[in-house]
Amino acid sequence: MKTFTRIGTLTALVTSLVGLSIVGAGAASAEPAPNLSATTEIYAFGYSSDQAYVVDTQTGVGTPLPNQIGMGPGSSILGASINPVDGKLYFINSQPQNCQIWELDTQTGIGTDTEVVPNGTFPDSSSVVRDCTSMVFAPDGTLYMGIRSQPAANTYLVRVNFETGAMEEFWAMPNNAVMNFMVVSPQDGNFYMQTSHQLDDMYTWDPATGTFTDIAAGGNQTMYGAAFLPDGTIYANSWSGFVSVDFESLGSWTQIGNISNDDIGALVNGTNYWALPEAEPASTPSASAAALASTGAQGPAWGALSAGFALLGATVVLIGQRRRVAARAER
């Protein structure tokens, strides 16, 4: 087991990895219990086509939303996440040395610029955002993003203030690898991510300690987005095509269908499993936890690894098998 610590104060790691099962212990926090019966909606984003799709998970076919997003030339989408605070779907509009957070209207397909732009100074003293490659909202509404600095070109997991865009806390990525995606599982409440380093390592991340744990080094095809379901099924995307995989063997692939002829840059579960009471989104986990505690909400501790969830026993479905190196050359 490999673990990596964060930049800043490190509390004791109280997790262990037995084989390839995730087993851990930690103090429960007052987080909302996920609504596991919510209807699942999977959305895919064209990498640079300015088009979003709703995906039929039985056939793998993506139906284009009625309108194009409206980002303009030179834009690409590299990550998306549902915000449990307002129930809206947000995505990264990435441009050279600039990334913006946009909102998608899932009924019309039209995007709106929220004018939230990650900003600030990195631990390496860089002050320019080179690019943003992933984003996820935690169950309490805290926003985390995978961001690279310029000119130092270091890669960080960053806590970003969703109101101001200020980069407030940094964790250096293992091996300085680019983060392909990051997602919170509704099954166990844990953070999962894949990086582009050495055959696409898979990690869990504990926000309480800042520790990355390598749970599957190599053997996976590259995934640029992922959607976890409460039953353990995982959907992920590469480019076009809908492929199911037996994650336990890391090699048994079954072609199901194709989303479209589009290159898919991000995939997201648009289901708001952690719908919160109406409140201002918290800028830090501690403030949010206190607010939730006052409501009496109970649920799994999303920051601590839960006992008994074996990632490699889950069903995994990959959207896409064809790769186009030129489109993601910097990865």
C-alpha positions in Angstrom: 0.0 0.0 0.0 1.3 3.4 -0.9 0.2 6.5 0.9 0.9 10.2 0.2 0.4 13.0 2.6 -0.8 16.5 2.1 0.9 19.9 2.3 0.2 21.2 5.8 -1.0 19.6 9.0 -1.3 15.9 8.9 -3.5 14.0 11.3 -3.0 10.3 12.0 -4.1 7.9 9.2 -6.6 5.5 10.6 -7.2 3.4 7.4 -5.8 0.1 6.2 -5.9 -1.8 3.0 -6.5 -5.6 3.1 -5.7 -7.1 -0.3 -7.7 -4.9 -2.6 -10.6 -4.3 -0.3 -11.1 -0.9 1.3 -11.3 -1.2 5.1 -11.1 1.7 7.5 -12.3 3.4 10.6 -12.9 6.9 11.6 -15.1 9.2 13.6 -18.4 9.7 11.9 -19.3 13.2 10.9 -22.8 14.7 10.6 -23.3 14.4 6.9 -26.6 13.9 5.0 -27.5 10.3 4.3 -27.6 9.7 0.5 -30.9 9.1 -1.1 -30.0 5.8 -2.8 -33.4 5.4 -4.4 -33.0 8.5 -6.5 -33.4 8.1 -10.3 -30.0 7.9 -11.9 -29.2 10.3 -14.8 -25.8 9.9 -16.5 -24.5 12.8 -18.6 -21.6 12.9 -21.0 -19.9 16.0 -22.4 -18.2 16.2 -25.7 -14.5 17.1 -25.2 -14.6 20.1 -27.6 -17.9 19.7 -29.5 -19.9 22.1 -27.3 -22.5 19.3 -26.8 -23.8 17.4 -23.8 -25.7 14.1 -23.9 -27.9 12.0 -21.6 -26.7 8.4 -21.7 -28.9 5.3 -21.8 -26.9 2.9 -19.6 -28.7 -0.1 -21.1 -27.7 0.6 -24.7 -24.8 3.1 -24.3 -26.4 5.5 -26.7 -26.1 9.2 -25.9 -29.0 11.5 -26.8 -27.9 15.0 -27.5 -29.5 17.7 -25.3 -31.6 20.1 -27.4 -29.1 22.9 -27.7 -25.4 23.3 -27.8 -23.7 24.5 -24.6 -22.5 27.8 -26.0 -18.9 28.0 -24.7 -17.4 29.3 -27.9 -14.3 28.3 -29.8 -11.1 27.0 -28.1 -13.0 25.5 -25.1 -12.9 22.0 -23.9 -14.7 20.1 -21.0 -12.5 18.1 -18.6 -14.7 17.5 -15.5 -18.2 17.9 -14.1 -20.1 17.3 -10.8 -23.5 17.8 -9.2 -23.6 20.3 -6.4 -25.7 18.8 -3.5 -26.4 22.3 -2.1 -28.4 23.6 -5.1 -28.8 20.4 -7.1 -27.3 21.9 -10.2 -24.8 20.3 -12.6 -21.5 22.2 -13.1 -18.6 21.6 -15.4 -15.1 22.9 -16.2 -14.8 25.1 -19.3 -11.1 24.7 -19.8 -9.1 27.1 -22.0 -5.3 27.6 -22.2 -4.1 29.1 -18.9 -7.7 29.6 -17.8 -10.5 27.5 -16.5 -14.0 28.6 -15.7 -16.9 26.8 -13.9 -20.1 26.7 -15.8 -23.6 25.5 -15.0 -25.5 23.2 -17.4 -29.2 23.3 -17.8 -29.9 19.6 -18.2 -33.3 20.3 -19.9 -32.1 22.7 -22.6 -28.4 21.7 -22.8 -27.4 25.4 -22.5 -24.5 26.4 -20.3 -24.1 29.5 -18.2 -20.8 31.0 -17.0 -20.9 31.3 -13.2 -17.9 33.7 -13.4 -16.2 31.5 -10.8 -12.5 31.2 -11.8 -9.9 29.4 -9.6 -7.4 32.0 -8.5 -4.5 32.6 -6.1 -1.0 31.5 -5.4 0.2 27.9 -5.5 2.6 26.4 -2.9 5.3 26.5 -5.6 4.8 30.3 -5.8 3.2 30.0 -9.3 0.2 32.4 -9.7 -1.2 31.2 -13.0 -3.6 28.3 -13.5 -2.2 26.2 -16.3 -5.3 24.0 -16.6 -8.1 22.3 -14.6 -8.6 18.6 -15.2 -11.3 17.5 -12.7 -13.8 18.7 -10.2 -16.1 17.2 -7.5 -18.5 18.6 -4.9 -18.3 16.8 -1.6 -21.6 15.8 0.1 -21.4 19.0 2.1 -21.0 21.2 -0.9 -17.2 21.8 -0.7 -15.6 22.1 -4.1 -12.4 20.2 -4.9 -10.5 20.5 -8.2 -7.5 19.0 -9.9 -5.4 22.0 -11.0 -1.9 22.4 -12.6 0.3 25.5 -11.9 2.1 27.7 -14.4 5.0 28.0 -14.9 6.1 25.3 -12.4 3.7 22.8 -13.9 3.0 21.1 -10.6 -0.3 19.3 -10.1 -2.5 19.7 -7.0 -5.8 18.7 -5.6 -7.2 22.0 -4.5 -10.1 23.1 -2.2 -11.7 26.0 -4.1 -14.1 28.5 -2.6 -17.2 28.2 -4.8 -18.3 31.8 -4.3 -14.9 33.6 -5.0 -12.8 31.0 -6.8 -10.1 31.4 -4.2 -7.8 28.4 -3.9 -7.8 27.8 -0.2 -6.0 24.5 0.4 -3.6 22.3 -1.6 -2.5 18.7 -1.7 0.3 17.7 -4.0 -0.7 14.9 -6.3 1.2 11.6 -6.1 4.0 11.5 -8.7 2.9 15.0 -9.8 0.3 13.1 -12.0 -2.6 14.8 -13.7 -5.9 13.8 -12.2 -8.2 12.4 -14.9 -11.3 12.4 -12.7 -12.4 12.5 -9.0 -15.8 11.3 -7.7 -17.6 10.6 -4.5 -19.3 7.2 -4.3 -22.9 7.1 -3.0 -22.2 3.6 -1.9 -19.6 4.3 0.7 -19.2 8.1 0.6 -15.5 7.9 -0.3 -13.4 9.9 -2.8 -12.0 8.0 -5.8 -9.8 9.3 -8.5 -7.6 8.1 -11.4 -4.4 9.7 -12.5 -2.5 9.6 -15.7 0.7 8.3 -14.0 2.1 4.9 -15.0 -0.9 3.0 -16.5 -3.6 5.1 -14.8 -3.3 4.5 -11.1 -6.5 4.5 -9.0 -6.6 6.2 -5.6 -8.8 6.9 -2.7 -8.4 10.2 -0.9 -9.2 11.1 2.7 -9.9 14.8 3.1 -9.6 14.5 6.9 -5.9 13.5 6.6 -5.1 14.5 3.0 -3.8 11.0 2.4 -3.9 9.3 -1.1 -4.0 5.5 -1.1 -3.1 3.7 -4.3 -5.7 0.9 -4.6 -5.1 -0.2 -8.2 -1.8 0.6 -9.8 -2.0 0.1 -13.6 -4.1 -2.3 -15.6 -6.9 0.1 -16.3 -7.7 2.0 -19.5 -7.6 5.7 -19.1 -10.9 7.2 -17.8 -11.6 10.9 -18.0 -14.8 10.8 -16.0 -16.7 8.4 -13.7 -20.2 7.9 -12.3 -20.6 5.7 -9.3 -24.0 4.1 -8.5 -25.2 3.0 -5.1 -25.2 -0.7 -6.1 -21.5 -0.6 -6.8 -21.8 -0.2 -10.6 -19.3 2.2 -12.0 -19.6 4.0 -15.3 -16.6 5.8 -16.8 -15.6 7.3 -20.1 -12.6 7.2 -22.3 -13.7 8.4 -25.8 -16.6 7.0 -27.8 -18.1 3.5 -27.3 -19.7 2.0 -24.3 -17.7 -0.9 -22.8 -18.3 -3.0 -19.7 -15.4 -4.4 -17.7 -14.9 -7.0 -15.0 -12.8 -4.8 -12.7 -11.7 -7.8 -10.7 -9.8 -9.3 -13.7 -8.9 -6.0 -15.3 -9.1 -7.4 -18.7 -12.5 -8.8 -19.5 -14.1 -6.2 -21.8 -17.6 -6.3 -23.4 -18.7 -3.8 -26.0 -22.2 -2.6 -25.4 -22.8 0.3 -27.7 -21.7 3.8 -28.6 -22.7 7.2 -27.2 -22.0 9.0 -30.5 -19.2 9.8 -32.9 -18.2 12.5 -30.5 -15.0 12.4 -28.3 -16.3 12.4 -24.7 -14.3 14.6 -22.3 -16.2 14.1 -19.1 -18.9 11.8 -17.7 -21.0 12.5 -14.6 -23.8 11.0 -12.5 -26.2 13.9 -12.5 -28.2 12.5 -9.5 -28.3 14.6 -6.4 -28.0 11.8 -3.8 -27.0 14.2 -1.1 -29.7 16.8 -1.4 -29.1 19.3 1.5 -31.4 21.7 3.3 -31.4 25.2 1.8 -28.3 26.9 3.1 -25.3 28.9 2.0 -22.5 26.5 0.6 -19.7 26.1 3.1 -16.2 27.1 2.2 -14.6 24.5 4.5 -15.6 21.0 5.6 -15.6 22.0 9.3 -18.1 24.9 8.8 -20.4 22.7 6.8 -20.3 19.9 9.2 -21.3 22.2 12.0 -24.2 23.5 10.0 -25.3 20.0 9.2 -25.0 18.9 12.8 -27.4 21.7 13.8 -30.0 20.2 11.6 -29.7 16.8 13.1 -28.8 15.2 9.7 -27.1 11.8 9.9 -25.3 9.7 7.4 -22.0 8.0 6.5 -18.7 9.7 7.1 -17.7 10.6 3.6 -14.2 11.6 4.6 -13.3 8.3 6.2 -12.9 5.0 4.4 -15.9 2.8 5.2 -15.6 -0.8 6.1 -16.3 -3.6 3.7 -16.4 -2.0 0.3 -14.3 -4.0 -2.2 -13.6 -1.8 -5.2 -12.4 -4.6 -7.3 -15.6 -6.6 -6.7 -17.7 -3.8 -8.3 -19.0 -3.8 -11.8 -17.3 -1.2 -14.0 -18.5 0.1 -17.3 -16.2 2.2 -19.4 -17.6 4.6 -22.0 -15.0 4.5 -24.7 -12.0 2.5 -25.8 -10.7 4.5 -28.7 -8.0 7.0 -27.8 -6.8 10.0 -29.7 -3.4 11.1 -28.4 -3.4 14.5 -30.0 -6.5 15.6 -28.2 -5.0 15.0 -24.8 -1.3 15.3 -25.6 -0.4 17.1 -22.4 -1.8 14.3 -20.4 
